[in-house]
């Protein structure tokens, strides 16, 4: 029945069944050519109608395997090619396509399929002639790759030609003897020539004798395989010159033989001009600096001479004032003594006469105080002020200060408050200078305070292993403007000229107090508000009585 159906199919399609001899001849031809022909029915059932040729050689399948499982033919087709193969099978007209066959054993083959669909009363299917075309596909691929490589080389050649002729630097290739084989338009333009006229000439034709000698030495170095970068001078046909940076490296052929040099040339004419200008400016500046240095040296010498003279004069003045202490104080002490005697004499009873004597004594005391201040300042400047450390009880000093300043406090109708946190403590420092400093601060507070209060606070405390004496003198007087505080401790400085006219004074007291405080190792600070009052704080280091023997 199966054989009869195949006969009916051939009759329906107009095909003649080949004779036995023809079938044998066709099978042998297909086997020898590595091809095969097959007929497949797809509908109503999938089956192999006929297979002739090199099925096993192409697919690795035996005819019986394919007959038992016709779907193996579909599995042979590479997954990436199955869509195109399915479209060819579904077409109504014959089609030819190349697909990959994945065999169970052996490499993947490229195969060409000529597919012809058929349809009759029993169903539909296709006939296919299949042959291997792996060699042809690979040849076509290689040809395409070669064409692509040639096209890429052509594009690259055009690209690099454009690149070499458009870069800002000059490019030159010369042989081992310095004959120019290639030059780009930039270098030719720098030399005011064209690439055509430069090729074949020697590089020495564009140099002076000195540069040519250097270039010949450089060619020798290229032959030895050395690379160089250096400044180089070129000469044009018109005799003008320009400077460049040259980077040169040797070139070799395929056999490794030296064949010349590749040279990159960068124009640095503007840089050279700038360097020349800079060199001239530097030389000019060096000359001016040398002249100015000489002038400054003379000026410094003159200033040192003037400073030495001023220091000598100041020292002479200070020594003079210090040595005049006895001569100035003796007459004043005599005046004060006679004034005291007159005041104590009972015969001096007239009120006017007593008033005059009081004025003499007051003027003499004021003058003596002024002279004492000037002499103290002179001793400080002349470095003749000595520090005499002694042991004393702090409370006794505070009581002495209170009794001394009390008349001035009462005269200004002020209240005096005194506090000391360590009255029984014995300390070691220069008692006389400490008393002078604090009395000056109390005197100032009494002078600039009327019907107010003055406070003296004395405390002892430790800071970083050192015991410090802190003395604060506060008042409710006129106060000091903030912009005047910076110059308050300057010599002959007072808060205001009107203050000097109203309250008197020379402006030496605070300056002397600060210097004395520094001699004792401390410092004075001030805090004040106009109309509210002023606080001066003295802070000096002190020793306990047990350390007196160490001084």
C-alpha positions as CSV (number, residue, x, y, z in Angstrom):
1,X,0.0,0.0,0.0
2,X,2.8,2.4,0.8
3,X,4.6,1.7,-2.5
4,X,1.3,2.3,-4.3
5,X,0.8,5.6,-2.6
6,X,4.2,6.8,-3.6
7,X,3.5,5.9,-7.2
8,X,0.2,7.8,-7.0
9,X,2.1,10.9,-5.6
10,X,4.5,10.9,-8.5
11,X,1.7,10.5,-11.0
12,X,-0.1,13.4,-9.4
13,X,2.9,15.7,-9.5
14,X,3.8,14.6,-13.0
15,X,7.1,13.1,-11.9
16,X,8.4,10.0,-13.5
17,X,9.8,7.3,-11.2
18,X,13.4,6.7,-12.2
19,X,14.4,3.3,-13.2
20,X,16.6,1.1,-11.0
21,X,19.7,1.9,-13.1
22,X,19.0,5.6,-13.0
23,X,18.4,5.6,-9.2
24,X,21.7,3.7,-8.7
25,X,23.6,6.1,-10.9
26,X,22.0,9.2,-9.1
27,X,22.7,7.8,-5.7
28,X,26.3,7.1,-6.6
29,X,26.8,10.6,-8.1
30,X,25.3,12.3,-5.0
31,X,27.3,10.1,-2.7
32,X,30.6,11.0,-4.5
33,X,29.8,14.7,-4.6
34,X,28.9,14.8,-0.9
35,X,25.3,15.9,-1.6
36,X,21.9,14.4,-0.9
37,X,18.3,14.7,-2.1
38,X,15.4,14.1,0.1
39,X,11.6,14.3,0.0
40,X,9.7,15.0,3.3
41,X,6.0,15.0,3.9
42,X,4.9,17.6,6.5
43,X,1.1,17.2,6.4
44,X,-0.9,15.2,7.5
45,X,2.1,13.4,9.2
46,X,5.8,14.2,9.3
47,X,7.7,11.4,7.5
48,X,10.6,10.8,5.2
49,X,9.4,10.0,1.7
50,X,12.8,9.4,0.2
51,X,16.5,10.0,0.8
52,X,19.2,9.6,-1.8
53,X,22.9,10.5,-1.4
54,X,25.4,11.3,1.4
55,X,23.0,11.6,4.3
56,X,25.4,10.0,6.8
57,X,28.4,12.0,5.6
58,X,26.6,15.3,5.8
59,X,24.4,14.9,8.9
60,X,26.0,12.0,10.8
61,X,22.6,10.3,10.7
62,X,21.8,6.9,9.2
63,X,18.8,6.6,6.9
64,X,17.0,4.4,9.4
65,X,17.5,7.0,12.2
66,X,16.0,9.8,10.1
67,X,13.1,7.5,9.0
68,X,12.3,6.7,12.6
69,X,12.6,10.3,13.8
70,X,12.2,12.8,10.9
71,X,12.4,15.8,13.4
72,X,16.1,15.1,13.6
73,X,16.4,17.0,10.3
74,X,15.0,20.2,12.0
75,X,17.4,19.7,15.0
76,X,20.4,19.7,12.6
77,X,19.7,23.3,11.7
78,X,21.5,25.9,13.9
79,X,19.1,27.7,16.2
80,X,20.1,31.1,14.7
81,X,19.1,29.8,11.2
82,X,15.8,28.0,12.0
83,X,13.6,31.1,11.5
84,X,14.9,31.6,7.9
85,X,14.6,27.8,7.3
86,X,11.0,27.7,8.5
87,X,10.2,30.7,6.2
88,X,11.7,28.8,3.2
89,X,9.7,25.7,4.0
90,X,6.5,27.7,4.3
91,X,7.0,29.5,1.0
92,X,4.9,28.7,-2.1
93,X,7.9,28.9,-4.5
94,X,11.3,27.3,-4.6
95,X,14.0,28.9,-2.4
96,X,17.7,28.5,-1.9
97,X,19.4,29.3,1.4
98,X,22.6,28.5,3.3
99,X,22.3,27.3,6.9
100,X,24.5,25.7,9.4
101,X,24.1,22.0,10.4
102,X,25.1,21.0,13.9
103,X,26.0,17.4,13.8
104,X,26.2,15.2,16.9
105,X,29.8,14.4,16.0
106,X,32.3,16.5,14.1
107,X,32.4,20.2,13.3
108,X,29.5,22.4,12.3
109,X,29.0,22.4,8.5
110,X,27.7,25.2,6.2
111,X,25.1,23.6,3.9
112,X,23.2,25.0,0.9
113,X,19.5,23.9,0.6
114,X,17.5,24.2,-2.6
115,X,14.0,23.7,-1.3
116,X,10.9,23.1,-3.5
117,X,7.5,22.8,-1.8
118,X,4.9,20.3,-3.1
119,X,1.2,19.7,-2.4
120,X,-1.3,17.0,-3.5
121,X,-4.5,15.2,-2.4
122,X,-2.6,13.2,0.2
123,X,-0.9,16.2,1.9
124,X,2.0,18.5,1.5
125,X,5.8,18.6,2.0
126,X,9.0,19.6,0.3
127,X,11.9,18.3,-1.7
128,X,15.4,19.5,-1.0
129,X,18.8,19.2,-2.6
130,X,21.5,19.7,0.1
131,X,25.2,20.0,-0.4
132,X,28.1,21.2,1.8
133,X,29.4,24.7,1.1
134,X,31.7,25.2,4.1
135,X,34.8,25.9,2.0
136,X,32.8,28.4,-0.2
137,X,31.4,30.2,2.8
138,X,34.8,30.5,4.4
139,X,36.3,31.7,1.2
140,X,33.6,34.3,0.8
141,X,34.1,35.4,4.4
142,X,37.9,35.7,3.8
143,X,37.2,37.7,0.7
144,X,34.8,40.0,2.6
145,X,37.4,40.3,5.4
146,X,40.1,41.1,2.8
147,X,37.9,43.7,1.1
148,X,37.0,45.2,4.5
149,X,40.7,45.3,5.4
150,X,41.6,46.9,2.1
151,X,38.8,49.5,2.6
152,X,39.9,50.1,6.2
153,X,43.5,50.5,5.0
154,X,42.4,52.9,2.4
155,X,40.4,54.9,4.9
156,X,43.2,54.8,7.4
157,X,45.7,55.9,4.8
158,X,43.5,58.9,3.9
159,X,42.9,59.6,7.6
160,X,46.6,59.5,8.5
161,X,47.5,61.5,5.5
162,X,45.0,64.2,6.6
163,X,46.2,63.8,10.2
164,X,49.9,64.2,9.4
165,X,49.3,67.2,7.2
166,X,47.0,69.0,9.6
167,X,48.9,68.6,12.9
168,X,50.5,71.7,14.2
169,X,54.0,70.1,14.4
170,X,56.2,69.4,11.5
171,X,56.9,65.8,10.5
172,X,60.0,64.6,8.6
173,X,61.4,61.2,7.6
174,X,64.9,61.0,6.3
175,X,67.2,58.1,5.3
176,X,70.4,57.1,7.0
177,X,72.3,59.8,5.1
178,X,69.8,62.6,5.9
179,X,68.0,62.6,2.5
180,X,64.4,63.6,2.9
181,X,61.9,60.9,2.1
182,X,58.7,62.6,3.5
183,X,57.8,66.0,4.9
184,X,54.4,67.3,5.9
185,X,53.1,70.7,4.8
186,X,53.6,72.3,8.3
187,X,57.4,71.8,8.3
188,X,57.6,72.8,4.6
189,X,55.6,75.9,5.5
190,X,58.0,76.8,8.3
191,X,60.8,76.5,5.8
192,X,58.8,78.5,3.2
193,X,59.0,75.6,0.8
194,X,56.7,72.8,-0.5
195,X,56.9,69.1,0.3
196,X,57.5,68.3,-3.4
197,X,60.6,70.4,-3.7
198,X,62.0,69.2,-0.4
199,X,61.7,65.4,-1.0
200,X,65.0,64.1,-2.2
201,X,67.1,66.9,-0.8
202,X,69.3,66.7,2.3
203,X,68.2,68.1,5.6
204,X,71.5,70.0,5.7
205,X,70.3,72.2,2.8
206,X,68.0,73.9,5.4
207,X,70.7,74.6,8.0
208,X,73.7,76.8,8.6
209,X,77.1,75.2,9.0
210,X,76.9,75.0,12.8
211,X,73.4,73.4,12.8
212,X,74.4,71.1,9.9
213,X,77.4,69.8,12.0
214,X,75.1,69.2,14.9
215,X,72.6,67.3,12.6
216,X,75.4,65.0,11.2
217,X,76.3,64.1,14.8
218,X,72.6,63.4,15.5
219,X,72.4,61.1,12.5
220,X,75.3,59.1,13.9
221,X,73.5,58.8,17.2
222,X,70.4,57.6,15.3
223,X,72.4,54.9,13.7
224,X,73.5,53.8,17.2
225,X,69.8,53.5,18.1
226,X,69.6,56.6,20.4
227,X,66.6,58.9,20.6
228,X,67.0,62.6,21.3
229,X,65.0,65.8,22.0
230,X,66.7,69.2,21.7
231,X,66.4,72.8,20.6
232,X,67.5,73.3,17.0
233,X,67.9,76.2,14.6
234,X,66.8,76.1,10.9
235,X,67.7,78.4,8.1
236,X,65.3,79.3,5.2
237,X,66.3,80.0,1.6
238,X,66.0,83.7,2.2
239,X,68.5,83.5,5.1
240,X,66.0,84.0,8.0
241,X,66.2,81.6,10.9
242,X,63.8,80.1,13.4
243,X,64.1,77.8,16.5
244,X,62.3,74.5,17.1
245,X,62.2,71.6,19.5
246,X,63.2,68.5,17.6
247,X,62.3,65.0,18.8
248,X,64.1,62.4,16.7
249,X,64.1,58.6,16.9
250,X,65.6,55.8,14.7
251,X,63.5,53.8,12.2
252,X,64.0,50.2,11.2
253,X,62.8,47.9,8.4
254,X,61.2,44.5,8.7
255,X,64.6,42.8,9.0
256,X,65.6,45.2,11.9
257,X,68.0,47.2,9.8
258,X,68.3,50.9,10.5
259,X,66.7,52.8,7.6
260,X,66.5,56.4,8.8
261,X,64.9,58.7,11.3
262,X,61.5,59.9,12.2
263,X,61.6,63.6,13.2
264,X,58.9,65.7,14.9
265,X,59.5,69.5,14.8
266,X,57.7,72.1,17.0
267,X,58.1,75.8,16.3
268,X,59.3,77.6,19.4
269,X,60.2,81.0,17.8
270,X,57.7,82.9,20.1
271,X,59.1,81.1,23.2
272,X,62.7,81.9,22.2
273,X,61.7,85.6,21.7
274,X,60.0,85.5,25.1
275,X,63.0,83.9,26.7
276,X,65.3,86.5,25.1
277,X,63.0,89.3,26.4
278,X,63.0,87.6,29.8
279,X,66.7,87.3,29.8
280,X,67.1,90.9,29.0
281,X,64.6,91.8,31.7
282,X,66.3,89.6,34.2
283,X,69.7,91.2,33.5
284,X,68.2,94.6,33.8
285,X,66.5,93.6,37.0
286,X,69.7,92.2,38.4
287,X,71.5,95.4,37.6
288,X,68.7,97.4,39.3
289,X,68.7,95.1,42.3
290,X,72.5,95.3,42.6
291,X,72.2,99.1,42.5
292,X,69.4,99.1,45.0
293,X,71.2,96.6,47.2
294,X,74.2,98.9,47.3
295,X,72.0,101.9,48.0
296,X,70.2,100.0,50.8
297,X,73.5,98.8,52.2
298,X,74.6,102.5,52.4
299,X,71.3,103.4,53.9
300,X,71.4,100.7,56.5
301,X,74.9,101.7,57.4
302,X,73.8,105.3,57.8
303,X,70.8,104.2,59.9
304,X,73.0,102.1,62.1
305,X,75.3,105.0,62.6
306,X,72.4,107.2,63.4
307,X,70.9,104.6,65.7
308,X,74.2,104.1,67.4
309,X,74.5,107.9,67.9
310,X,70.9,108.0,69.2
311,X,71.5,105.2,71.6
312,X,74.7,106.8,72.8
313,X,72.9,110.1,73.3
314,X,70.0,108.4,75.1
315,X,72.4,106.4,77.3
316,X,74.4,109.6,78.0
317,X,71.1,111.4,78.9
318,X,70.0,108.5,81.1
319,X,73.4,108.3,82.8
320,X,73.4,112.1,83.3
321,X,69.9,112.1,84.8
322,X,70.7,109.1,87.0
323,X,73.9,110.7,88.2
324,X,72.1,114.0,88.9
325,X,69.8,112.3,91.4
326,X,71.8,113.6,94.4
327,X,72.3,117.1,92.9
328,X,68.6,117.5,92.1
329,X,67.1,116.0,95.2
330,X,69.4,117.6,97.8
331,X,68.1,121.2,97.2
332,X,64.5,120.1,97.1
333,X,64.9,118.2,100.3
334,X,66.4,121.3,101.9
335,X,63.4,123.4,100.8
336,X,61.0,120.8,102.2
337,X,62.9,120.7,105.4
338,X,62.9,124.4,105.9
339,X,59.2,124.5,105.1
340,X,58.5,121.9,107.7
341,X,60.5,123.9,110.3
342,X,58.6,127.1,109.5
343,X,55.3,125.3,109.9
344,X,56.4,123.8,113.2
345,X,57.7,127.2,114.5
346,X,55.0,128.6,116.8
347,X,56.0,132.2,115.9
348,X,54.6,131.6,112.4
349,X,51.1,132.4,113.2
350,X,49.8,134.6,110.5
351,X,47.4,132.7,108.3
352,X,48.7,134.2,105.1
353,X,52.3,133.3,106.0
354,X,51.3,129.7,106.9
355,X,49.4,129.4,103.6
356,X,52.5,130.5,101.7
357,X,54.7,128.0,103.4
358,X,52.2,125.3,102.7
359,X,52.3,126.2,99.0
360,X,56.1,126.1,99.1
361,X,56.0,122.6,100.6
362,X,53.3,121.4,98.1
363,X,55.2,122.7,95.1
364,X,58.5,121.2,96.4
365,X,56.8,117.8,96.9
366,X,55.2,117.9,93.5
367,X,58.6,118.8,91.9
368,X,60.3,116.1,93.9
369,X,57.8,113.6,92.7
370,X,58.3,114.6,89.1
371,X,62.1,114.4,89.5
372,X,61.8,111.0,91.1
373,X,59.6,109.8,88.1
374,X,62.1,111.1,85.6
375,X,65.0,109.6,87.4
376,X,63.2,106.2,87.7
377,X,62.5,106.3,84.0
378,X,66.1,107.2,83.2
379,X,67.3,104.3,85.3
380,X,65.0,101.9,83.5
381,X,66.2,103.1,80.1
382,X,69.8,103.0,81.3
383,X,69.3,99.4,82.6
384,X,70.4,100.6,86.1
385,X,67.2,99.7,87.8
386,X,67.9,96.7,90.1
387,X,65.4,94.3,91.7
388,X,65.9,93.7,95.4
389,X,63.9,90.7,96.6
390,X,63.0,90.6,100.3
391,X,60.6,88.7,102.5
392,X,57.7,90.6,104.0
393,X,54.2,89.9,105.3
394,X,51.5,90.7,102.7
395,X,49.0,92.1,105.2
396,X,51.6,94.6,106.5
397,X,52.2,95.9,103.0
398,X,48.4,96.3,102.4
399,X,48.0,98.2,105.7
400,X,50.9,100.5,104.8
401,X,49.3,101.2,101.4
402,X,46.0,101.9,103.1
403,X,47.4,104.4,105.5
404,X,49.5,106.1,102.8
405,X,46.7,106.6,100.4
406,X,43.9,107.4,102.9
407,X,44.5,111.2,103.0
408,X,44.1,111.4,99.2
409,X,41.0,109.3,99.3
410,X,39.5,111.5,102.0
411,X,40.5,114.7,100.1
412,X,38.3,113.5,97.2
413,X,35.5,112.6,99.5
414,X,35.8,108.9,98.4
415,X,35.2,105.6,100.2
416,X,38.1,103.1,100.4
417,X,37.5,99.4,100.5
418,X,40.5,97.1,101.1
419,X,40.5,93.3,101.0
420,X,43.4,90.8,101.2
421,X,42.9,87.0,101.0
422,X,46.2,86.1,102.6
423,X,47.1,88.8,105.2
424,X,49.4,86.5,107.2
425,X,51.3,85.1,104.2
426,X,55.0,85.9,103.8
427,X,56.1,86.4,100.2
428,X,59.3,87.3,98.5
429,X,59.6,90.0,95.9
430,X,60.8,93.6,95.6
431,X,58.6,95.3,98.2
432,X,59.6,98.9,97.4
433,X,58.8,98.6,93.7
434,X,55.6,96.7,94.4
435,X,54.5,99.5,96.8
436,X,55.5,102.2,94.2
437,X,53.4,100.5,91.5
438,X,50.3,100.0,93.7
439,X,50.5,103.5,95.2
440,X,50.6,105.0,91.7
441,X,47.5,103.1,90.8
442,X,45.7,104.2,94.0
443,X,46.9,107.8,93.5
444,X,45.4,107.8,89.9
445,X,42.2,106.3,91.2
446,X,42.0,109.1,93.9
447,X,42.8,111.8,91.4
448,X,40.1,110.9,88.9
449,X,37.4,109.9,91.3
450,X,35.2,112.4,93.3
451,X,32.6,111.4,95.9
452,X,32.9,107.8,94.7
453,X,34.5,104.6,95.8
454,X,37.9,103.1,95.4
455,X,38.6,99.4,96.0
456,X,41.9,97.6,96.6
457,X,41.8,93.7,96.2
458,X,44.8,91.6,96.9
459,X,44.8,87.8,96.2
460,X,47.2,84.9,95.8
461,X,46.7,82.0,93.4
462,X,48.5,79.3,91.5
463,X,48.8,78.9,87.7
464,X,50.9,76.3,85.9
465,X,53.0,75.6,89.0
466,X,53.7,79.3,89.8
467,X,52.2,81.3,92.6
468,X,51.0,84.7,91.4
469,X,50.1,87.9,93.3
470,X,47.1,89.7,91.8
471,X,46.4,93.3,92.9
472,X,43.3,95.0,91.4
473,X,42.6,98.7,91.9
474,X,39.0,99.7,90.9
475,X,37.3,103.1,91.0
476,X,34.0,104.7,90.0
477,X,35.7,107.7,88.4
478,X,35.5,109.3,85.0
479,X,36.7,106.3,83.0
480,X,38.8,106.1,79.9
481,X,37.6,106.0,76.3
482,X,38.2,102.7,74.5
483,X,40.3,104.3,71.7
484,X,42.7,105.7,74.3
485,X,43.5,102.5,76.1
486,X,46.1,101.3,73.6
487,X,48.4,104.3,74.3
488,X,47.7,104.5,78.0
489,X,51.1,103.1,79.1
490,X,53.1,105.2,76.7
491,X,55.6,107.8,78.1
492,X,54.0,111.3,78.6
493,X,50.6,109.8,77.5
494,X,47.3,110.7,79.1
495,X,43.7,109.9,78.2
496,X,43.0,113.5,77.0
497,X,44.7,116.9,77.0
498,X,41.8,118.3,78.9
499,X,42.5,115.7,81.6
500,X,46.1,117.0,81.9
501,X,44.8,120.5,82.3
502,X,42.2,119.7,84.9
503,X,43.9,117.0,86.9
504,X,47.6,117.7,86.3
505,X,50.3,115.1,85.9
506,X,53.0,114.3,83.4
507,X,51.9,110.9,82.0
508,X,54.9,109.1,83.4
509,X,53.3,107.2,86.3
510,X,51.7,104.4,84.3
511,X,54.6,104.0,82.0
512,X,57.0,103.6,85.0
513,X,54.5,101.3,86.7
514,X,54.4,99.0,83.7
515,X,58.2,98.9,83.3
516,X,58.6,98.2,87.1
517,X,56.0,95.4,86.8
518,X,57.9,93.8,83.9
519,X,61.1,94.0,85.9
520,X,59.2,91.9,88.5
521,X,58.2,89.4,85.9
522,X,54.6,90.5,85.6
523,X,52.2,92.7,83.6
524,X,49.5,95.4,84.1
525,X,46.1,95.3,82.3
526,X,43.3,97.8,82.2
527,X,39.6,97.7,81.8
528,X,37.5,100.8,81.7
529,X,34.2,102.4,80.6
530,X,33.6,106.2,80.3
531,X,31.4,107.4,83.2
532,X,31.5,104.0,84.9
533,X,35.1,103.7,86.2
534,X,38.4,101.9,85.7
535,X,40.1,98.7,86.9
536,X,43.8,98.2,86.8
537,X,45.0,94.7,87.4
538,X,48.6,94.0,88.4
539,X,49.9,90.4,88.3
540,X,53.4,89.3,89.3
541,X,55.0,86.0,90.3
542,X,56.0,85.6,93.9
543,X,58.0,83.1,96.0
544,X,57.2,81.8,99.4
545,X,59.6,82.8,102.3
546,X,61.2,79.3,102.2
547,X,62.7,80.2,98.8
548,X,64.4,83.4,99.9
549,X,67.8,81.6,100.2
550,X,67.6,80.5,96.5
551,X,67.7,84.1,95.3
